[in-house]
Amino acid sequence: AAASALPPNVSAHGVQSAPPPNASAPHSCVWEGDNCIVSGCCRHPGLKCFRRDDQWATCGVNCSELTQASDRHWSCKELGGDMGVKHLKPAAPETAVANTSLFCFTVVTPAGVVAHGVQPGYEQELLQMMKANAWGIFACDASQVYQGARAQKGEWHSVINTDIFVKVWHEVQKEGLYKAHDWTVKVDADAVFFPDRLRTHLVDLRPPKDT
């Protein structure tokens, strides 16, 4: 379970991924488990795009870990690397820094895929309890709960939910609540999340005002 107040290519230590001159456009780089046969580019720093065949390639630290999780033959040709890394410097002393107003949201799916032994629909019960006590996302300056859709299982029994969350991000943009706040935070429904701790980290990082 996780929470993120930064875009997917920015770490909590102020490190931001950015495409080197010869890389694909950032929006075409993919996450692990997605197909990078066209872009040859991975979003996570340190990963490379390895080819299985003419139709499929995906990202990993090395090709051996990918072949171990598949019963298919892999060519293991390396098609490309990650988006590259650059550092986002803290604001200089005596200069303005970004504020810490948080818009937090989560995604719940009533009939979502759960692990063996986990009660279906548990996320709704957790959210009701957190809302009643102003915990988690409900302790942010503003919050919203969006409805997801049941994910499918991939070739390696992984959950394929990229399209679901892309759709939700589009809903966040269309609704526009985030525009009234400095940071947008996506939190897993079952994450243990303390907004005040995140605010403290943001203050310590001293991100420039227009971050």
Stockholm file with secondary structure:
# STOCKHOLM 1.0

chainA/1-211         AAASALPPNVSAHGVQSAPPPNASAPHSCVWEGDNCIVSGCCRHPGLKCFRRDDQWATCGVNCSELTQASDRHWSCKELGGDMGVKHLKPAAPETAVANTSLFCFTVVTPAGVVAHGVQPGYEQELLQMMKANAWGIFACDASQVYQGARAQKGEWHSVINTDIFVKVWHEVQKEGLYKAHDWTVKVDADAVFFPDRLRTHLVDLRPPKDT
#=GR chainA/1-211 SS CCEESSCTTBCTTSEEECCCTTSCCGGGCBCTTSCCTTTCCBSSTTCEEEECSSSCEEEESCHHHHHHTCSSCCCCEEEECBCCEEECCCCCTTSCBCCCCEEEEEEECTTCCCCTTCCTTHHHHHHHHHHHHTCGGGGSSEEEEEECCCCEECTTSCEECHHHHHHHHHHHHHHCGGGGSSEEEEECTTCCCCHHHHHHHHHHHCCBTTC
#=GC SS_cons         CCEESSCTTBCTTSEEECCCTTSCCGGGCBCTTSCCTTTCCBSSTTCEEEECSSSCEEEESCHHHHHHTCSSCCCCEEEECBCCEEECCCCCTTSCBCCCCEEEEEEECTTCCCCTTCCTTHHHHHHHHHHHHTCGGGGSSEEEEEECCCCEECTTSCEECHHHHHHHHHHHHHHCGGGGSSEEEEECTTCCCCHHHHHHHHHHHCCBTTC
//
